[in-house]
Amino acid sequence: MIRSGIPVEKALQSLAKESDGLLRRELTKIYEQTMMGVPLTSALEESSHRVNSVEYQFFTIVLALNQDAGWILCRIPCRI
């Protein structure tokens, strides 16, 4: 379960623990990269290239936009 007010990186770590297979590996990799100093947007972009899924690419774009623009995540999907 994701709690409000936690950093995106910690939310990704939480999601990774609750996921299986490819999603778990990708979210774990993103979290690990950010902990080593890779900017979140870079880690998300790399991940979106590795996963052949339009939905996953949308997910990474939304997170990157949130990181770059400081938008509130719940507002993005509602406006698209």
N, CA and C atoms as an extended XYZ file, in Angstrom:
240
Properties=species:S:1:pos:R:3:atomname:S:1:resname:S:1:resid:I:1 pbc="F F F"
N         0.843       -1.188        0.000 N   MET     1
C         0.000        0.000        0.000 CA  MET     1
C         0.880        1.241        0.000 C   MET     1
N         0.526        2.205       -0.822 N   ILE     2
C         1.259        3.466       -0.922 CA  ILE     2
C         0.583        4.500       -0.032 C   ILE     2
N         1.394        5.196        0.740 N   ARG     3
C         0.863        6.258        1.602 CA  ARG     3
C         1.117        7.617        0.952 C   ARG     3
N         0.231        8.545        1.182 N   SER     4
C         0.444        9.885        0.635 CA  SER     4
C         1.557       10.580        1.403 C   SER     4
N         2.237       11.466        0.714 N   GLY     5
C         3.282       12.250        1.349 CA  GLY     5
C         4.655       11.604        1.356 C   GLY     5
N         4.797       10.401        0.809 N   ILE     6
C         6.124        9.788        0.763 CA  ILE     6
C         6.778       10.134       -0.568 C   ILE     6
N         8.114       10.186       -0.606 N   PRO     7
C         8.802       10.499       -1.866 CA  PRO     7
C         8.491        9.456       -2.939 C   PRO     7
N         8.542        9.893       -4.190 N   VAL     8
C         8.242        9.010       -5.315 CA  VAL     8
C         9.149        7.787       -5.295 C   VAL     8
N        10.421        7.985       -4.976 N   GLU     9
C        11.362        6.862       -4.955 CA  GLU     9
C        10.923        5.794       -3.960 C   GLU     9
N        10.489        6.216       -2.785 N   LYS    10
C        10.020        5.264       -1.767 CA  LYS    10
C         8.721        4.598       -2.207 C   LYS    10
N         7.874        5.330       -2.900 N   ALA    11
C         6.639        4.749       -3.420 CA  ALA    11
C         6.956        3.665       -4.448 C   ALA    11
N         7.954        3.923       -5.292 N   LEU    12
C         8.368        2.921       -6.279 CA  LEU    12
C         8.926        1.673       -5.592 C   LEU    12
N         9.692        1.876       -4.526 N   GLN    13
C        10.222        0.744       -3.776 CA  GLN    13
C         9.074       -0.079       -3.193 C   GLN    13
N         8.084        0.594       -2.663 N   SER    14
C         6.914       -0.084       -2.095 CA  SER    14
C         6.150       -0.855       -3.169 C   SER    14
N         5.943       -0.220       -4.318 N   LEU    15
C         5.269       -0.887       -5.424 CA  LEU    15
C         6.042       -2.109       -5.901 C   LEU    15
N         7.363       -1.996       -5.947 N   ALA    16
C         8.202       -3.113       -6.384 CA  ALA    16
C         8.016       -4.313       -5.461 C   ALA    16
N         7.971       -4.054       -4.170 N   LYS    17
C         7.812       -5.144       -3.203 CA  LYS    17
C         6.472       -5.847       -3.356 C   LYS    17
N         5.458       -5.119       -3.820 N   GLU    18
C         4.112       -5.684       -3.959 CA  GLU    18
C         3.860       -6.265       -5.350 C   GLU    18
N         4.808       -6.097       -6.266 N   SER    19
C         4.628       -6.546       -7.642 CA  SER    19
C         5.379       -7.842       -7.902 C   SER    19
N         5.128       -8.400       -9.081 N   ASP    20
C         5.794       -9.628       -9.494 CA  ASP    20
C         6.467       -9.429      -10.846 C   ASP    20
N         7.357      -10.353      -11.169 N   GLY    21
C         7.922      -10.452      -12.507 CA  GLY    21
C         8.615       -9.212      -13.008 C   GLY    21
N         8.329       -8.877      -14.272 N   LEU    22
C         8.987       -7.769      -14.961 CA  LEU    22
C         8.766       -6.437      -14.247 C   LEU    22
N         7.548       -6.184      -13.799 N   LEU    23
C         7.263       -4.924      -13.122 CA  LEU    23
C         8.109       -4.791      -11.860 C   LEU    23
N         8.215       -5.857      -11.094 N   ARG    24
C         9.031       -5.831       -9.882 CA  ARG    24
C        10.492       -5.518      -10.218 C   ARG    24
N        11.022       -6.176      -11.251 N   ARG    25
C        12.417       -5.944      -11.644 CA  ARG    25
C        12.644       -4.503      -12.089 C   ARG    25
N        11.731       -3.984      -12.892 N   GLU    26
C        11.899       -2.616      -13.402 CA  GLU    26
C        11.793       -1.580      -12.286 C   GLU    26
N        10.803       -1.709      -11.429 N   LEU    27
C        10.644       -0.739      -10.352 CA  LEU    27
C        11.810       -0.803       -9.376 C   LEU    27
N        12.297       -2.014       -9.125 N   THR    28
C        13.466       -2.170       -8.255 CA  THR    28
C        14.681       -1.513       -8.885 C   THR    28
N        14.854       -1.711      -10.178 N   LYS    29
C        15.990       -1.117      -10.887 CA  LYS    29
C        15.913        0.413      -10.833 C   LYS    29
N        14.722        0.967      -11.053 N   ILE    30
C        14.553        2.424      -10.981 CA  ILE    30
C        14.918        2.921       -9.587 C   ILE    30
N        14.412        2.253       -8.569 N   TYR    31
C        14.702        2.653       -7.189 CA  TYR    31
C        16.205        2.589       -6.919 C   TYR    31
N        16.843        1.493       -7.296 N   GLU    32
C        18.278        1.328       -7.062 CA  GLU    32
C        19.091        2.390       -7.791 C   GLU    32
N        18.690        2.696       -9.031 N   GLN    33
C        19.407        3.728       -9.790 CA  GLN    33
C        19.300        5.082       -9.102 C   GLN    33
N        18.108        5.418       -8.612 N   THR    34
C        17.944        6.711       -7.953 CA  THR    34
C        18.731        6.770       -6.651 C   THR    34
N        18.859        5.650       -5.967 N   MET    35
C        19.638        5.628       -4.732 CA  MET    35
C        21.138        5.782       -5.016 C   MET    35
N        21.555        5.470       -6.255 N   MET    36
C        22.961        5.635       -6.647 CA  MET    36
C        23.204        7.002       -7.282 C   MET    36
N        22.186        7.850       -7.321 N   GLY    37
C        22.363        9.210       -7.809 CA  GLY    37
C        21.878        9.485       -9.218 C   GLY    37
N        21.333        8.475       -9.884 N   VAL    38
C        20.777        8.695      -11.228 CA  VAL    38
C        19.477        9.496      -11.069 C   VAL    38
N        19.311       10.567      -11.823 N   PRO    39
C        18.060       11.319      -11.725 CA  PRO    39
C        16.855       10.422      -12.045 C   PRO    39
N        15.779       10.620      -11.315 N   LEU    40
C        14.583        9.806      -11.498 CA  LEU    40
C        14.103        9.845      -12.938 C   LEU    40
N        14.101       11.010      -13.552 N   THR    41
C        13.616       11.104      -14.931 CA  THR    41
C        14.464       10.262      -15.882 C   THR    41
N        15.770       10.204      -15.655 N   SER    42
C        16.650        9.377      -16.492 CA  SER    42
C        16.371        7.895      -16.285 C   SER    42
N        16.214        7.492      -15.035 N   ALA    43
C        15.917        6.090      -14.730 CA  ALA    43
C        14.574        5.681      -15.327 C   ALA    43
N        13.593        6.564      -15.272 N   LEU    44
C        12.281        6.275      -15.845 CA  LEU    44
C        12.358        6.158      -17.371 C   LEU    44
N        13.106        7.048      -17.990 N   GLU    45
C        13.237        7.018      -19.451 CA  GLU    45
C        13.901        5.720      -19.906 C   GLU    45
N        14.979        5.330      -19.233 N   GLU    46
C        15.656        4.071      -19.573 CA  GLU    46
C        14.704        2.887      -19.421 C   GLU    46
N        13.951        2.889      -18.349 N   SER    47
C        13.012        1.801      -18.079 CA  SER    47
C        11.926        1.731      -19.149 C   SER    47
N        11.430        2.882      -19.569 N   SER    48
C        10.362        2.886      -20.574 CA  SER    48
C        10.844        2.325      -21.909 C   SER    48
N        12.145        2.444      -22.192 N   HIS    49
C        12.707        1.884      -23.422 CA  HIS    49
C        12.859        0.364      -23.325 C   HIS    49
N        13.057       -0.139      -22.114 N   ARG    50
C        13.235       -1.582      -21.931 CA  ARG    50
C        11.920       -2.345      -21.951 C   ARG    50
N        10.840       -1.702      -21.515 N   VAL    51
C         9.544       -2.373      -21.400 CA  VAL    51
C         8.679       -2.014      -22.605 C   VAL    51
N         8.244       -3.012      -23.331 N   ASN    52
C         7.434       -2.806      -24.526 CA  ASN    52
C         5.953       -2.810      -24.152 C   ASN    52
N         5.525       -1.715      -23.533 N   SER    53
C         4.132       -1.604      -23.106 CA  SER    53
C         3.732       -0.134      -23.124 C   SER    53
N         2.681        0.179      -23.858 N   VAL    54
C         2.199        1.561      -23.931 CA  VAL    54
C         1.758        2.047      -22.555 C   VAL    54
N         1.099        1.189      -21.798 N   GLU    55
C         0.630        1.562      -20.461 CA  GLU    55
C         1.800        1.887      -19.538 C   GLU    55
N         2.847        1.063      -19.609 N   TYR    56
C         4.017        1.302      -18.760 CA  TYR    56
C         4.719        2.589      -19.185 C   TYR    56
N         4.818        2.828      -20.480 N   GLN    57
C         5.432        4.059      -20.959 CA  GLN    57
C         4.637        5.276      -20.494 C   GLN    57
N         3.314        5.177      -20.514 N   PHE    58
C         2.473        6.263      -19.997 CA  PHE    58
C         2.757        6.492      -18.514 C   PHE    58
N         2.851        5.400      -17.756 N   PHE    59
C         3.148        5.464      -16.325 CA  PHE    59
C         4.469        6.202      -16.079 C   PHE    59
N         5.503        5.856      -16.849 N   THR    60
C         6.803        6.503      -16.645 CA  THR    60
C         6.768        7.977      -17.058 C   THR    60
N         6.011        8.283      -18.099 N   ILE    61
C         5.889        9.682      -18.526 CA  ILE    61
C         5.199       10.514      -17.450 C   ILE    61
N         4.134        9.985      -16.880 N   VAL    62
C         3.410       10.703      -15.823 CA  VAL    62
C         4.329       10.956      -14.630 C   VAL    62
N         5.094        9.949      -14.231 N   LEU    63
C         6.013       10.136      -13.108 CA  LEU    63
C         7.101       11.151      -13.444 C   LEU    63
N         7.625       11.105      -14.661 N   ALA    64
C         8.660       12.063      -15.066 CA  ALA    64
C         8.105       13.486      -15.080 C   ALA    64
N         6.898       13.649      -15.597 N   LEU    65
C         6.269       14.977      -15.588 CA  LEU    65
C         6.071       15.480      -14.171 C   LEU    65
N         5.649       14.586      -13.295 N   ASN    66
C         5.473       14.954      -11.895 CA  ASN    66
C         6.793       15.432      -11.303 C   ASN    66
N         7.860       14.715      -11.607 N   GLN    67
C         9.174       15.070      -11.072 CA  GLN    67
C         9.650       16.409      -11.629 C   GLN    67
N         9.491       16.609      -12.930 N   ASP    68
C         9.984       17.827      -13.572 CA  ASP    68
C         9.144       19.054      -13.244 C   ASP    68
N         7.827       18.881      -13.216 N   ALA    69
C         6.942       20.033      -13.062 CA  ALA    69
C         6.380       20.200      -11.663 C   ALA    69
N         6.553       19.172      -10.833 N   GLY    70
C         6.027       19.257       -9.483 CA  GLY    70
C         4.508       19.172       -9.432 C   GLY    70
N         3.910       18.557      -10.447 N   TRP    71
C         2.456       18.412      -10.475 CA  TRP    71
C         2.006       17.414       -9.436 C   TRP    71
N         0.765       17.511       -9.065 N   ILE    72
C         0.165       16.534       -8.165 CA  ILE    72
C        -0.276       15.361       -9.019 C   ILE    72
N         0.210       14.155       -8.680 N   LEU    73
C        -0.026       12.972       -9.508 CA  LEU    73
C        -1.489       12.717       -9.813 C   LEU    73
N        -2.358       12.885       -8.855 N   CYS    74
C        -3.762       12.536       -9.103 CA  CYS    74
C        -4.410       13.467      -10.115 C   CYS    74
N        -3.866       14.626      -10.348 N   ARG    75
C        -4.461       15.563      -11.310 CA  ARG    75
C        -4.117       15.200      -12.742 C   ARG    75
N        -3.012       14.536      -12.986 N   ILE    76
C        -2.578       14.275      -14.358 CA  ILE    76
C        -3.549       13.337      -15.080 C   ILE    76
N        -3.804       12.120      -14.563 N   PRO    77
C        -4.698       11.218      -15.303 CA  PRO    77
C        -6.112       11.786      -15.458 C   PRO    77
N        -6.544       12.573      -14.504 N   CYS    78
C        -7.891       13.129      -14.567 CA  CYS    78
C        -8.044       14.147      -15.688 C   CYS    78
N        -6.966       14.750      -16.091 N   ARG    79
C        -7.038       15.787      -17.122 CA  ARG    79
C        -6.762       15.273      -18.511 C   ARG    79
N        -6.347       14.022      -18.633 N   ILE    80
C        -6.040       13.465      -19.962 CA  ILE    80
C        -7.254       12.810      -20.562 C   ILE    80
